[in-house]
Amino acid sequence: MAQTPEGTTAPVQAPDRVPRPISELPAGYVFHPKARSLLKSYLITRARGGAIKDPYGDTVADGVDVYAVRPEALPFPRRNRGLHGHVWAYFFTTRPAGAAGIGEAEGGGEDDDFRDVAAGGCWRRYGGGDKEYVGRDGEVYAFRRRFAFHEAGARGKKTVWRMKEFRLKETAPRFRGVVFHPNAKGLVILKVWNQVIPEEEPAVDYYGNGGMNDEEEDEEEIGPVVITVGDPAAAPNA
């Protein structure tokens, strides 16, 4: 019988690949899902009345009225916090009643360019038309729309808050024959976050060299470890 060569170690067990809730992972892990993974693993599953699997179970908030409060008052998980006060969160909800207007099946009409917030201010659409997500059959099955939060008033100042709305095209060939949940009409996932511009530290000329160190590279700030859900090659960033 062959003997294990001396000086070798026992085989290393493969790491556990079973998805776990984010809350059970060590500190430093955050949740940044790919758009297509977010659509497939959460929005489509919820629209069909299915059960959500980890790690989505505790990462997308359900039952939050995003349009009742200003974005800074929304509940942002402690784990979804980055450098310079950057925060983000995902919310599962329905589109406002006024958003289900003309052209909804093809991505929404112009009546959906504004979303009033009860506490003051509004979300305004920006960035041109909606982004379309195309399936393997070559047909559009979902959309992404972008909004920026503005202060109240006709000339309301644009703030640092942004929002992406992901919604399904329920008439897409991909969903032909699919039985959606009776309450699935207008379901969306909203990603809300703030765009933070770090304050630049004043330049300090310690030795009076007139800028001899200008070519030195700045040290890169290291953020938290990121969990990305989905295949990067097949699922571009949202």
Residue pairs with C-beta under 8 A, 6 or more apart in sequence:
19 53
19 54
19 55
20 54
20 55
21 54
21 55
21 57
21 58
22 29
22 30
22 31
22 55
22 58
22 59
22 79
22 227
23 58
23 79
25 227
28 224
28 225
29 79
29 224
29 225
29 226
29 227
30 79
30 80
30 82
30 224
30 225
30 226
30 227
31 55
31 59
31 79
31 80
31 90
31 227
31 229
32 226
32 227
32 228
32 229
33 41
33 56
33 59
33 90
33 228
33 229
33 230
33 238
34 228
34 229
34 230
34 231
34 232
34 235
34 236
34 237
34 238
35 133
35 144
35 166
35 235
35 236
35 237
35 238
36 133
36 230
36 234
36 235
36 236
37 229
37 230
37 231
37 235
38 90
38 166
38 189
38 229
38 230
38 238
39 133
39 141
39 142
39 166
39 168
39 189
41 52
41 53
41 56
41 229
42 52
42 56
42 60
42 92
42 189
43 92
43 142
43 166
43 167
43 168
43 187
43 188
43 189
44 168
45 51
45 52
46 52
46 92
46 181
46 184
46 187
47 168
47 170
47 180
47 181
47 184
47 187
48 178
48 179
48 180
48 181
48 184
49 180
49 181
49 184
52 60
55 227
55 229
56 229
59 77
59 90
60 90
60 91
60 92
60 189
61 75
61 89
61 90
61 91
61 92
62 91
62 92
62 93
63 93
64 74
64 75
64 91
64 93
65 93
66 74
66 91
66 93
66 163
66 190
66 192
67 96
67 115
67 116
67 117
67 118
67 123
68 117
68 118
68 119
69 117
69 118
69 119
70 117
70 119
70 120
70 121
70 149
71 149
71 159
71 161
71 163
71 192
71 194
72 161
72 194
73 119
74 89
74 91
74 192
75 89
76 87
76 88
76 89
77 89
80 87
80 88
80 89
81 87
82 88
82 223
82 224
83 196
83 198
83 221
83 223
84 196
84 197
84 198
84 199
85 194
85 196
86 193
86 194
86 196
87 193
87 194
88 191
88 192
88 193
88 194
89 191
89 192
89 193
90 189
90 190
90 191
91 189
91 190
91 191
91 192
92 187
92 188
92 189
93 187
93 188
93 190
94 185
94 186
94 187
94 188
95 112
95 165
95 167
95 186
95 188
96 115
98 111
98 112
99 108
99 111
99 112
99 115
99 186
100 185
100 186
101 108
101 109
101 111
101 112
102 109
102 110
102 111
103 109
105 169
105 170
105 171
106 169
107 129
107 130
107 132
107 143
107 145
107 169
108 130
108 143
108 145
112 125
112 145
113 124
113 125
114 122
114 123
114 124
114 125
115 122
115 123
115 124
115 147
116 122
117 123
117 149
120 151
120 152
121 149
121 150
121 151
121 152
121 156
121 159
122 149
122 150
122 152
122 156
123 147
123 148
123 149
123 150
123 163
124 147
124 148
124 149
124 150
124 158
125 145
125 146
125 147
126 146
126 147
126 148
127 146
130 143
130 144
130 145
131 143
131 144
131 145
132 140
132 142
132 143
133 140
133 141
133 142
133 143
133 144
134 140
134 141
135 141
135 172
135 174
137 173
137 174
139 172
139 173
139 174
140 169
140 172
141 168
141 169
141 172
141 174
141 175
142 166
142 167
142 168
142 169
142 172
143 166
143 167
143 169
144 164
144 165
144 166
144 238
145 164
145 165
145 167
146 162
146 163
146 164
146 165
147 162
147 163
147 164
147 165
148 158
148 159
148 161
148 162
148 163
149 158
149 159
149 161
149 162
149 163
150 156
150 157
150 158
150 159
151 157
151 159
160 194
160 195
160 196
160 197
161 192
161 193
161 194
161 195
162 192
162 193
162 194
162 195
163 190
163 191
163 192
163 193
164 190
164 191
164 238
165 188
165 189
165 190
166 188
166 189
166 190
166 191
166 238
167 186
167 187
167 188
168 175
168 187
169 175
170 180
170 184
170 185
191 238
205 211
